[in-house]
Amino acid sequence: MAYVAVSGGREAVERAIALLEKYRTEGSSELEGEALEKRMSLLLARIMGEAGFYAPSYAALALKQSEGSPEEAVFLLRAYRSTLPRSYETLPLDGADMDLHRRISAAFKDLAGGQFLGPTYDYTHRLLNFDLLNEGPEETAAIRGKWDAEAAGTGAGDAAAGDAPEALRAPRLSEELRREGLLRAGAAAAPEAPWDITQKPLSFPAPRSARLQALARSDTGFISGLAYAAIRGFGPSHPTVGELRTGMLEVIIPHPVVPGETLCVGEILVTETESLFPEEEARIKKDETEDPLRILGSGQGDRADESPNSLGLASGYGMVFGRNDTKAIAMSILDYSLSAAGDSPLGAGAVLQNQEFVLLHGDSLEMNGFIAHLKLPHYVTFQSKLDRVRRGRSGGPSGGARGGGA
């Protein structure tokens, strides 16, 4: 596609940038990077995940620079990340080693190791708290002091703040289901060498490691919308959240000097989800007289193959940076949807089971960048479209010869 250069625009561009800086600095209160990092952790988790770069302080800087625009902050953070050298590769991380802040299950009430809610908005009243308009250092200190006093009385501490007496860990629910033979072994991560989409482009069909990485970097709203569509009937089945956990994971690398030893280089906060899917729902026999989308959404067991060797559970997996339950769950739904494409009556061509559609259109940077490019000059191409419209209205090719331009 050709673009026409705009002449004489340098001064206008410089003035536009200066005006942007004026808008960014409006008001008398300054936004401190530490305040953004500590008080906007949910937004920073989203930005870091979509940028593929775990760096809370830099994410806070990008958020400040971009006036709070998540997609612009992702652009800034990913651009900076691309300039950094890659010195080491970490060893595989296992969510079972997580120092837990939160662990829940929608599938089982009594879970080995227990359930604990952790920090979540799930149980809050969705009412505006106008007291926050006048909240200052004294009020926030009182809130933290109240929690510290209550935690000291119960001996629980605050895992998120690091003052818990010991790390809180629990076994994986999925491992117990696999021991019972209820969870399909093939749902576990394949022993493939990880496909790094930052080093080589996606090719289709993409291996599972590439799919998971692409989903983890996808726009939160995009994959949440796709997962919602899958649940409503445009995907293989309705999931149950087997286990959702949030906590700190140590990042381990091979020791750079001592062979055979490892070294912890830091910790990252992550949210991990395993969703469970009854396998018979993914094997509903296709009935040419009925709408397969409606059949998929119904989850009617009487339409499934009820032979004993066909019943079981499969899982979908999601792990994202920070506290981000919605994205982790959505990721697990799409992981299963893409993995189960061959078993679906819709087949691999179904839109939510089409790897190319799901993985290529959710990238925050690509998605927002391509839409934003529509603001660039398209004078030549639009004139061509306009000429075709004029010729069509005049009833012949000669009608396009008109003076003037748009």
Buried (B, 14 or more C-beta within 10 A) or exposed (E): EEEEEEEEEEEEEEEEEEEEEEEEEEEEEEBEBEEBBEEBBEBBBBBBBBBBBBBBEBBBBBBBEBBBBBBBBBBBBBEBBEEEEEEEEEEEBEBBEBBBBBBBBBBBEEBEBEBBEBEBEEEEEEEEEEEEEEEEEEEEEEEEEEEBEEBEEEEBBBBBEEEBEEEBBBEBBBEBBBEEEEBBEEBEEEEEEBBEBEEEEBEEEBBBBBBBBBBBBBBBBBBBEBBEBBBEBBBBBBBBBBBBBBBBBBBBBBEEEEEEEEEEEEBBBBBBBBBBBBBBBBBBEEEEEEEBBEBBBBBEEEBBEEEEEEBBBBBBBBBBBBBBBBBBBBBBBBBBBBBBBEBBBBEBEBEBBBBEBBBBBBBBBEBBEEEEEEEEEBEEEEEEEBBEEEBEEEEEEEEBEEEEEE
